[in-house]
Every structure is written in structure tokens, then in C-alpha cells.
Amino acid sequence: MHAVCRKYQELPWEKVETGGMEKNLQHLVDVSCKANPKPPPKDALMVAYGDRAAPKLVREISGDNLVLRQKAIKEVLKLVEAPKELASLLTAGLVPALHAAAADTDVTARATATLALAQCAKQFGGREKMLEQRTIEVLSKLVCDSEESVRQHGLLAILELAKSPMGTKGVIEARGVPLLISRVAEEVPHLQGLALMALQQSMSHITGLQQAIEGAALEKIAEVLESEDVCAREKAALCLAAYTVNLAEKSAAAMHGVLGPVLRLLQDETLAVRTAAAAALMSITVHNDCKTAAVQLSAVKELAPLLDESVLLELQGGASPLGTTLTINVLQCMAQLAEQPKGRKQLQGSLEQLKSLSESSNAMIATHAKNAVKLIEWKP
């Protein structure tokens, strides 16, 4: 500890000598009892140790010196990754301090404080304290900030909170779903994905889904399906799949005209987008009327290239986890479309590929392929 203190004082450290009182006294005079010859700058973040470290850092976040506030928040960003450090900071009052810093007039301090809240939300203790301190109300203002970086970190914080059942409930109770719907509509394209991810998490709860339905989320989600941003397209398709859990919403989605954009996304150059589009199509075509609508829009023709791709990957030794998910989604879509007479007739041309996949080493792929073959070959 003596060496650490001397380092901050910019003084050389000398090991204590043994040899009696006279030598020790001389050591005190020469080394240990000197006043700090070079006081630290007023904007230098002086660390504390042990039990005093967290309270001192939290005080600096709430202090009057802007530079010190910025440095203290950056230091917090490093520390909150460790559960032990986060627990100490939370006990010292970190969340209220970050609330205050997130309202700072300085953009850097505001953005960094919001990011620190997002980091805290990744751990159980942080989420618990944030919900207790009503952080969602603070985040509701931050996601509407004029600065893009602040909005981005605010959306990330809500997303992290919504990843747990406790956090999802908190977001819903704070009327976060209507807010997220508005952000999907108003946010810049490369941030729409974050808003959609948070909305999707919220819709995993029945109350959140009901709020999304009442808030006309379908219209906003549909608009993003053909976004220029890859992430936005992918998350919009996944959000659509989460929205269309009930039969009424499946029918509403088809009537709203989402099947066309979803089918076009099946040919997207990005694997993640194709997989998400297949998931949305799979969800919607559970409804019989939606099966008919999809077949009329040439859904079988759009799915065929994906089936060929799946067979090729199977011959090459298997696909990636995401590729496997796409294959399963495609197989389920085909099985559902086979329940529609015209769809079953159109799928006859895919039987050879489906039978090939029914012998896959992947049990899930083989099972779904066999089911699709059975439905296509069924005769009344």
C-alpha cells in the first residue's frame, strides 16, 4: 500500500530497513514523512481502497467537477462487469447516482451513464436495484433524447432489463410497450433493431402482447420489414412472429399485407434475415386462411430455393446452428402449406429434396422432413 501511495505522489519507494531505532527514524525523516511535493490535479480521479472505494467513486459521479464525473462513470463501466464490484457500488448508491448523471447537460456524461445502467441491467443484482429505484421511468426519457448515443444506450438498457421475467414485468408495468412501439416508428433505421428486440421480449408476456395489439404494433412492425438496415429487417420479422401467436393476430397480419414482404425476405442475402422471415411465415400460416393467402402469393416457389440450399448444406456435412434453424423453419412452413390442397399439389416437386432431408443425421431435421413428406403424399 505504501508503494501505491508513493506512486500517486510521484515519489520513489524505498523498502523499510532493519537495523534498530536510529536507522528507522532516519528512514521516516528521509522518505515517509515528506509532504506531497506535487499535489494531484483537481481533475485527477483519486482512487480509494477497500470499503471506501465504492462510496468515493459514487460521490465523484455526483460531484460538481465535470471531468471528474466523466472519469468516475468510465471507471464504473469497468468495475460493474465484476459481480463483487457491482454489489459494492449498488450498496453505495450507484443507481441513483447514475440517474442523476443520465440527466447531465454534458452529452458524454449522459451517454456513458446510460451505458453504465445498461451494463448494470445484465446482472441480477443490478436489475433488482434498477427496478426498485424505478429506472425504467428514467430510461423512458433517455430513449427519446436528442443524442443518438444516449437513445441507443437507453434502448439497450431496456432490452437487458426485459431479458428476465422480472424485468419484462417491470417494463410492462411502466407502460414501456407503447413507448417501444413509438420508438420503432420514429427511430433511425440502425437503432430500430434494438427497439424491436425489446418489444419482442415484452410481447413474450401476455400483458405485453395485449398492450402491443392495443398500440397498433403490427402497422409499425410491417413498415420495418423492408428497411434498408439488415438488423431492422431481421428483428421486424422476429417481432412479427412473436406478435402473431394468436389466430386473430395471424389473420390480421395477413389482411394487413405482411405476407408479401415476408416472402421477399426469404430471398434476402443475409442468413439471419431469411431465418427470421421463415419463422414469421411459419407462425402466420398456422391459420387456414393464411395458408391459402400464402399459396396464392407463390410461397412454395419462394421456399423452394431455401430447401435446395438446405439439401446442399446437408451433403456438405451439415449447416451452422442458424442454418439448421432455417431448415427446420422451412420444413415446418412446407408442412403447413401442404394442408392446403393447392399448396400440397405445388409441393409435389419438392418431395425428392424432402425425402433426402428425412435421412438427415440431425434428428430434428429428419423428423420435420418426414412429417412434410407425409402431409404432401396424403390423399383424401
C-alpha positions in Angstrom: 0.0 0.0 0.0 2.9 2.3 0.8 4.3 1.7 -2.7 0.9 2.6 -4.2 0.6 5.8 -2.3 4.1 6.8 -3.3 3.3 6.1 -6.9 0.5 8.6 -6.8 2.8 11.1 -5.1 5.4 10.5 -7.8 8.0 9.7 -5.1 10.3 6.8 -5.2 9.5 4.0 -2.8 12.3 2.6 -0.6 12.0 -0.6 1.4 12.0 -0.2 5.2 15.4 -1.0 6.5 16.0 -3.1 9.6 18.8 -2.2 12.0 17.5 -0.5 15.0 15.7 2.6 16.0 18.2 5.1 14.6 18.0 3.7 11.1 14.2 3.5 11.2 13.9 7.1 12.4 16.2 8.2 9.7 14.1 6.4 7.1 11.0 8.2 8.4 12.7 11.5 8.0 14.1 10.8 4.6 11.2 9.0 2.9 8.0 8.6 4.8 7.4 11.9 6.4 7.7 14.2 3.4 4.7 16.2 2.4 3.3 15.6 -1.1 5.7 17.7 -3.2 3.3 17.6 -6.2 -0.4 17.8 -5.3 -2.6 15.9 -7.8 -4.5 18.0 -10.4 -8.1 18.9 -9.3 -9.5 16.8 -12.2 -7.5 13.7 -11.3 -9.6 10.8 -10.2 -8.0 9.7 -6.9 -8.9 6.1 -6.1 -9.7 4.8 -2.6 -9.3 1.3 -1.4 -11.3 -1.4 0.4 -14.6 -0.4 1.8 -14.1 3.3 0.9 -13.6 2.7 -2.8 -17.2 2.4 -4.0 -18.6 5.2 -1.9 -15.9 7.6 -3.1 -16.5 6.7 -6.7 -20.3 7.2 -6.3 -19.6 10.6 -4.7 -17.5 11.6 -7.7 -20.3 10.7 -10.1 -22.5 13.2 -8.3 -19.8 15.8 -7.9 -19.5 19.3 -9.3 -16.4 18.7 -11.5 -17.5 17.6 -15.0 -14.2 16.0 -15.9 -14.2 14.0 -12.6 -17.8 12.9 -13.3 -16.9 11.7 -16.7 -13.8 9.8 -15.4 -15.8 8.3 -12.5 -18.5 7.0 -14.8 -15.9 5.4 -17.1 -14.3 3.8 -14.1 -17.7 2.4 -13.1 -18.1 0.9 -16.6 -15.0 -1.2 -16.0 -15.9 -2.2 -12.5 -19.6 -3.3 -13.0 -18.6 -6.2 -15.1 -17.4 -8.0 -11.9 -20.4 -9.0 -9.7 -18.5 -8.3 -6.5 -17.6 -4.8 -7.5 -21.1 -4.2 -8.8 -22.6 -5.3 -5.4 -20.3 -2.8 -3.6 -21.3 0.0 -5.9 -25.0 -0.7 -5.7 -24.8 -0.7 -1.9 -23.0 2.7 -2.1 -25.9 4.2 -4.1 -24.8 3.7 -7.7 -28.2 3.6 -9.4 -29.5 7.0 -8.0 -26.1 8.5 -8.9 -26.4 7.2 -12.5 -29.9 8.5 -12.7 -28.6 12.0 -11.9 -25.7 11.6 -14.3 -28.0 10.5 -17.1 -29.7 13.9 -16.8 -26.4 15.7 -17.1 -26.3 18.5 -19.7 -23.0 17.1 -20.9 -23.6 14.6 -23.7 -20.6 12.4 -22.9 -21.6 12.1 -19.2 -25.2 11.4 -20.2 -24.3 8.7 -22.7 -21.8 7.0 -20.5 -24.1 7.0 -17.5 -26.9 5.4 -19.7 -24.4 2.8 -20.9 -23.5 2.0 -17.3 -27.2 1.5 -16.5 -27.3 -1.0 -19.4 -24.3 -2.8 -18.0 -25.9 -3.0 -14.6 -29.0 -4.5 -16.1 -27.0 -7.5 -17.3 -26.7 -8.8 -13.8 -29.4 -9.9 -11.4 -28.4 -7.6 -8.6 -28.3 -4.6 -11.0 -31.7 -5.4 -12.4 -33.2 -5.8 -9.0 -31.9 -2.5 -7.8 -32.9 -0.7 -11.0 -36.5 -1.9 -10.8 -36.6 -0.9 -7.1 -35.3 2.5 -8.0 -37.8 2.9 -10.9 -35.0 3.2 -13.5 -37.5 2.4 -16.3 -39.0 5.9 -15.8 -35.6 7.4 -16.3 -34.9 5.2 -19.4 -38.2 6.3 -20.9 -36.9 9.8 -21.2 -33.4 8.8 -22.3 -34.7 6.7 -25.3 -36.3 10.0 -26.6 -33.1 12.0 -26.1 -31.9 14.3 -28.9 -28.5 12.5 -28.9 -28.4 9.2 -30.8 -25.8 7.6 -28.5 -28.0 8.2 -25.4 -31.0 6.7 -27.2 -29.0 3.7 -28.2 -27.8 3.0 -24.7 -31.3 3.6 -23.3 -32.8 1.1 -25.6 -30.0 -1.4 -24.8 -30.8 -0.9 -21.1 -34.5 -1.6 -21.6 -33.6 -4.7 -23.7 -31.3 -6.0 -20.9 -34.0 -5.5 -18.3 -36.6 -7.2 -20.5 -34.5 -10.4 -20.8 -35.6 -11.6 -17.4 -39.2 -12.2 -16.4 -38.9 -9.8 -13.5 -37.6 -7.1 -15.9 -40.2 -7.8 -18.5 -42.9 -7.3 -15.9 -41.3 -4.1 -14.8 -41.2 -2.7 -18.4 -44.8 -3.6 -19.0 -46.0 -2.1 -15.7 -44.2 1.1 -16.6 -46.1 1.3 -19.9 -42.9 0.6 -21.8 -44.6 -1.3 -24.6 -46.4 1.8 -26.1 -43.1 3.7 -25.8 -41.2 0.9 -27.7 -43.8 0.9 -30.4 -43.3 4.7 -30.9 -39.5 4.2 -31.0 -39.9 1.5 -33.7 -41.8 4.1 -35.8 -39.6 7.1 -35.1 -36.1 5.8 -34.6 -33.3 5.9 -37.2 -33.0 2.6 -39.1 -29.9 1.2 -37.4 -31.5 1.6 -34.0 -34.9 0.2 -34.9 -33.5 -3.3 -34.3 -32.9 -2.6 -30.7 -36.4 -1.2 -30.2 -37.8 -4.3 -31.9 -35.8 -6.7 -29.8 -37.0 -5.0 -26.6 -40.6 -5.1 -28.0 -40.3 -8.7 -28.8 -39.1 -9.5 -25.3 -42.0 -7.6 -23.9 -44.5 -9.5 -26.0 -43.4 -12.8 -24.5 -45.7 -11.8 -21.6 -49.4 -12.0 -22.3 -50.0 -8.4 -20.9 -47.2 -7.1 -23.1 -48.7 -8.7 -26.1 -52.1 -7.3 -25.3 -50.5 -3.8 -25.0 -48.8 -4.3 -28.3 -52.1 -5.2 -30.0 -53.9 -2.3 -28.5 -51.0 0.0 -29.5 -51.2 -1.0 -33.2 -47.7 -2.5 -33.2 -48.5 -4.5 -36.3 -48.5 -1.4 -38.5 -45.2 -0.2 -37.2 -43.6 -3.7 -37.5 -44.8 -4.1 -41.0 -43.2 -0.8 -42.1 -39.8 -2.0 -41.0 -39.9 -5.4 -42.8 -38.4 -3.7 -45.9 -36.0 -1.5 -44.1 -32.6 -0.8 -45.6 -31.0 -1.9 -42.4 -30.2 -5.7 -42.1 -30.7 -5.8 -38.3 -34.0 -3.9 -38.5 -35.4 -6.3 -41.2 -34.4 -9.4 -39.1 -35.8 -8.1 -35.8 -39.0 -6.9 -37.5 -39.6 -10.5 -38.9 -38.9 -12.0 -35.4 -41.2 -9.4 -33.8 -43.9 -10.3 -36.3 -43.6 -14.0 -35.3 -43.9 -13.1 -31.7 -46.9 -10.8 -32.4 -48.8 -13.5 -34.3 -49.1 -16.0 -31.5 -52.9 -16.0 -31.5 -55.1 -16.8 -34.5 -56.8 -13.4 -34.6 -53.4 -11.7 -35.0 -52.3 -14.2 -37.7 -55.4 -13.3 -39.7 -54.9 -9.6 -39.0 -51.3 -9.8 -40.2 -52.3 -11.4 -43.5 -55.0 -8.9 -44.1 -52.6 -6.1 -43.4 -50.5 -7.4 -46.3 -47.3 -8.6 -44.5 -47.1 -11.9 -46.4 -45.7 -10.2 -49.5 -42.7 -8.5 -47.7 -42.1 -11.7 -45.6 -41.9 -13.8 -48.7 -39.5 -11.4 -50.3 -37.3 -11.6 -47.2 -36.9 -15.3 -47.8 -34.5 -14.4 -50.6 -32.6 -11.9 -48.5 -28.8 -12.2 -48.9 -28.4 -12.4 -45.1 -29.0 -15.8 -43.4 -30.3 -14.3 -40.2 -33.0 -12.4 -42.1 -34.0 -15.4 -44.1 -34.3 -17.5 -40.9 -36.4 -14.8 -39.2 -38.7 -14.5 -42.3 -39.2 -18.2 -42.3 -40.1 -18.1 -38.6 -42.7 -15.3 -39.3 -44.2 -17.2 -42.2 -44.3 -20.4 -40.1 -46.2 -18.5 -37.4 -48.7 -16.9 -39.7 -49.5 -19.9 -41.8 -50.9 -21.9 -38.9 -54.2 -20.1 -39.8 -56.0 -21.9 -42.6 -57.0 -18.6 -44.4 -53.3 -17.5 -44.2 -52.2 -20.8 -45.8 -54.4 -20.0 -48.8 -53.2 -16.4 -49.0 -49.6 -17.6 -48.8 -50.1 -20.2 -51.6 -51.7 -17.6 -53.8 -48.6 -15.4 -53.3 -46.3 -18.2 -54.5 -45.0 -19.1 -51.1 -44.0 -22.6 -52.3 -41.9 -21.1 -55.1 -40.2 -18.8 -52.6 -39.4 -21.6 -50.2 -38.0 -24.0 -52.8 -34.5 -22.3 -53.2 -34.2 -22.5 -49.4 -34.9 -26.2 -49.4 -32.3 -26.7 -52.1 -29.8 -24.8 -50.0 -30.6 -27.0 -47.0 -30.0 -30.2 -49.0 -26.7 -28.9 -50.3 -25.5 -28.0 -46.8 -26.6 -31.4 -45.6 -24.5 -33.1 -48.3 -21.5 -30.9 -47.3 -21.7 -32.2 -43.7 -24.4 -30.1 -42.0 -25.2 -26.4 -41.6 -24.4 -24.0 -38.8 -26.9 -23.7 -35.9 -28.6 -20.8 -37.6 -28.7 -22.7 -40.9 -30.2 -25.6 -39.1 -32.9 -23.4 -37.6 -33.7 -22.0 -41.1 -34.0 -25.6 -42.5 -36.4 -26.5 -39.7 -38.5 -23.4 -40.2 -38.7 -24.1 -44.0 -39.8 -27.7 -43.4 -42.5 -26.6 -40.9 -43.7 -23.9 -43.4 -44.0 -26.6 -46.1 -45.8 -29.0 -43.8 -48.3 -26.3 -43.0 -48.8 -25.3 -46.7 -49.3 -29.0 -47.6 -52.5 -28.9 -45.6 -53.9 -26.6 -48.3 -54.9 -28.5 -51.5 -53.2 -26.2 -53.9 -50.1 -26.0 -51.7 -49.9 -29.8 -51.5 -50.1 -30.0 -55.3 -47.3 -27.4 -55.7 -45.1 -29.1 -53.1 -45.0 -32.4 -55.1 -41.9 -31.1 -56.9 -40.1 -30.8 -53.6 -40.6 -34.4 -52.5 -37.2 -35.6 -53.6 -35.4 -33.0 -51.6 -37.6 -33.6 -48.6 -37.0 -37.3 -48.7 -33.3 -36.6 -48.8 -33.6 -34.5 -45.7 -35.7 -37.2 -43.9 -32.5 -39.2 -43.7 -30.5 -36.4 -42.1 -28.2 -37.1 -39.2 -29.9 -34.2 -37.4 -32.9 -35.7 -35.6 -35.0 -32.5 -35.7 -34.5 -32.0 -39.4 -35.3 -35.7 -40.2 -38.5 -35.6 -38.1 -39.8 -32.4 -39.7 -38.9 -33.6 -43.2 -40.7 -36.9 -42.7 -43.8 -35.0 -41.4 -43.7 -32.8 -44.5 -43.4 -35.8 -46.8 -46.3 -37.5 -45.1 -48.6 -34.5 -45.5 -47.6 -33.9 -49.1 -48.2 -37.5 -50.0 -51.5 -37.7 -48.2 -54.6 -38.3 -50.4 -58.2 -37.8 -49.4 
